[in-house]
Amino acid sequence: MKIRPDEIQLAGEVVIGEIVEDDVIEFDALGDLLERATPWSAVPVRVPPLVTVFLWLLMPVDLAVSAWLFAVLRGSLGCDGSLCTLATLHGHPVLTMGLAAGSLVVLLVTCAGTRAFTLSTAPVLLLISVAAVVAVASVLGAVLVVVLVALLIVALLAVAFGVLGALMSR
């Protein structure tokens, strides 16, 4: 839009324009607005507390699984049988450790930039979400093995105390 300088009416605001010809000023209101505007993806938003707690609980489990798989790959710990196959994503300990360690690194780096997972922008939140899904997928097998072993111990204790209780009641 081109207007003459004598047609400009200022209502207490500074009008930004560019002189293109004698006594003609060109205004680019949309361009000026877009230069000053902040995109929605750059606006930080609060992360729900439940998500923050979940991410903080996921990181030590991810670290433990990464350390365990590192020991398995170094040969310090043995890993064979159906439980190990279940814990290592069907017998792929290198892949499982890579996923667990990679997601742990991403979570640790993003933790530092998001005020401990309390405030995040849209792209960072997407990165955190992908890392959390990968971490859950990589630790799910090991957590399932731990849960199965814990249930087995509880069942054995229940049987043992049930038998012992039956013997003591006689």
C-alpha positions as CSV (number, residue, x, y, z in Angstrom):
1,M,0.0,0.0,0.0
2,K,1.4,3.4,-1.0
3,I,0.2,6.6,0.6
4,R,1.4,10.1,0.8
5,P,3.1,11.3,4.0
6,D,0.5,14.0,4.5
7,E,-2.2,11.4,4.6
8,I,-0.7,9.5,7.6
9,Q,-2.6,10.0,10.8
10,L,-0.7,9.0,13.9
11,A,-2.8,8.0,16.9
12,G,0.1,8.0,19.4
13,E,1.9,5.1,17.6
14,V,5.0,5.0,15.5
15,V,4.2,4.1,11.9
16,I,7.0,2.2,10.2
17,G,7.4,2.7,6.5
18,E,9.9,3.1,3.8
19,I,10.3,6.0,1.3
20,V,10.2,4.5,-2.2
21,E,9.6,7.6,-4.3
22,D,9.4,11.3,-3.8
23,D,7.0,11.9,-1.0
24,V,5.6,8.3,-1.1
25,I,6.0,5.9,1.8
26,E,5.4,2.2,1.4
27,F,4.0,0.3,4.4
28,D,4.2,-3.4,5.0
29,A,1.9,-3.9,8.0
30,L,1.7,-7.7,7.6
31,G,5.4,-8.1,7.2
32,D,6.1,-5.9,10.3
33,L,3.6,-7.9,12.3
34,L,5.1,-11.2,11.3
35,E,8.6,-10.0,12.1
36,R,7.5,-9.2,15.7
37,A,5.2,-12.2,16.2
38,T,6.2,-15.2,18.2
39,P,5.1,-18.6,16.7
40,W,3.0,-20.8,18.9
41,S,5.6,-23.5,18.9
42,A,8.0,-21.2,20.7
43,V,5.7,-20.4,23.5
44,P,6.6,-22.4,26.6
45,V,3.7,-24.3,28.3
46,R,3.5,-26.1,31.6
47,V,3.9,-29.8,31.6
48,P,1.3,-31.6,33.7
49,P,2.7,-32.8,37.0
50,L,1.7,-36.4,36.3
51,V,3.9,-36.4,33.2
52,T,6.8,-34.9,35.1
53,V,6.6,-37.6,37.8
54,F,6.3,-40.3,35.1
55,L,9.4,-39.0,33.3
56,W,11.4,-38.8,36.6
57,L,10.4,-42.4,37.5
58,L,11.3,-43.6,34.0
59,M,14.8,-42.3,34.0
60,P,16.3,-44.5,36.8
61,V,14.5,-47.5,35.4
62,D,16.0,-46.7,32.0
63,L,19.5,-46.2,33.6
64,A,19.2,-49.6,35.5
65,V,18.2,-51.5,32.3
66,S,21.0,-49.8,30.3
67,A,23.6,-50.7,33.0
68,W,22.3,-54.3,33.2
69,L,22.4,-54.7,29.4
70,F,25.9,-53.2,29.3
71,A,27.0,-55.8,31.8
72,V,25.3,-58.5,29.7
73,L,27.1,-57.4,26.6
74,R,30.5,-57.2,28.3
75,G,30.0,-60.8,29.6
76,S,29.9,-59.9,33.2
77,L,26.4,-61.2,33.6
78,G,24.9,-64.2,31.9
79,C,21.6,-63.9,30.0
80,D,20.0,-66.9,28.5
81,G,16.6,-68.5,28.5
82,S,13.1,-67.3,27.8
83,L,13.2,-64.6,30.5
84,C,16.3,-63.0,29.0
85,T,14.8,-63.3,25.5
86,L,11.7,-61.4,26.9
87,A,13.8,-58.7,28.5
88,T,16.0,-58.1,25.5
89,L,13.2,-57.5,22.9
90,H,13.3,-61.1,21.6
91,G,17.1,-61.7,22.0
92,H,18.4,-58.3,20.8
93,P,20.5,-56.9,23.7
94,V,22.5,-54.5,21.5
95,L,19.3,-53.0,20.1
96,T,17.6,-52.8,23.5
97,M,20.6,-51.2,25.1
98,G,20.9,-48.7,22.3
99,L,17.3,-47.7,22.6
100,A,17.5,-47.5,26.4
101,A,20.7,-45.5,26.5
102,G,19.7,-43.2,23.7
103,S,16.4,-42.4,25.2
104,L,18.1,-41.8,28.6
105,V,20.5,-39.3,27.0
106,V,17.7,-37.5,25.3
107,L,15.7,-37.4,28.5
108,L,18.7,-36.1,30.5
109,V,19.5,-33.4,28.0
110,T,15.9,-32.2,27.7
111,C,15.5,-32.3,31.5
112,A,18.1,-29.6,31.7
113,G,16.4,-27.4,29.2
114,T,12.8,-27.8,30.5
115,R,13.3,-26.9,34.1
116,A,13.2,-30.5,35.2
117,F,10.3,-31.4,32.8
118,T,8.0,-28.6,34.1
119,L,8.0,-26.1,31.2
120,S,8.4,-27.0,27.5
121,T,7.8,-25.7,24.0
122,A,6.0,-27.8,21.4
123,P,9.1,-29.2,19.5
124,V,10.8,-30.1,22.8
125,L,7.7,-31.8,24.1
126,L,7.5,-33.8,21.0
127,L,11.1,-34.9,21.4
128,I,10.4,-35.8,25.1
129,S,7.4,-37.8,24.1
130,V,9.3,-39.8,21.5
131,A,12.1,-40.5,23.9
132,A,9.7,-41.6,26.6
133,V,7.9,-44.0,24.2
134,V,11.3,-45.5,23.2
135,A,12.4,-45.7,26.8
136,V,9.1,-47.5,27.8
137,A,9.5,-49.9,24.9
138,S,13.1,-50.7,25.8
139,V,12.5,-51.3,29.5
140,L,9.2,-53.0,29.2
141,G,10.6,-56.5,28.8
142,A,12.9,-56.1,31.8
143,V,10.2,-54.6,34.0
144,L,7.9,-57.5,32.9
145,V,10.5,-60.0,34.0
146,V,10.9,-58.3,37.4
147,V,7.1,-58.3,37.9
148,L,6.9,-62.0,36.9
149,V,9.7,-62.9,39.4
150,A,8.0,-60.8,42.1
151,L,4.7,-62.6,41.5
152,L,6.4,-65.9,41.6
153,I,8.0,-65.1,44.9
154,V,4.7,-63.9,46.3
155,A,3.0,-67.1,45.2
156,L,5.7,-69.2,46.7
157,L,5.5,-67.3,50.0
158,A,1.7,-67.7,49.9
159,V,2.0,-71.4,49.4
160,A,4.7,-71.7,52.1
161,F,2.8,-69.7,54.6
162,G,-0.4,-71.4,53.7
163,V,1.1,-74.8,54.3
164,L,2.8,-73.6,57.4
165,G,-0.5,-72.0,58.6
166,A,-2.3,-75.3,57.9
167,L,0.3,-77.3,59.9
168,M,0.2,-74.8,62.8
169,S,-3.6,-74.9,63.0
170,R,-3.7,-78.7,63.7
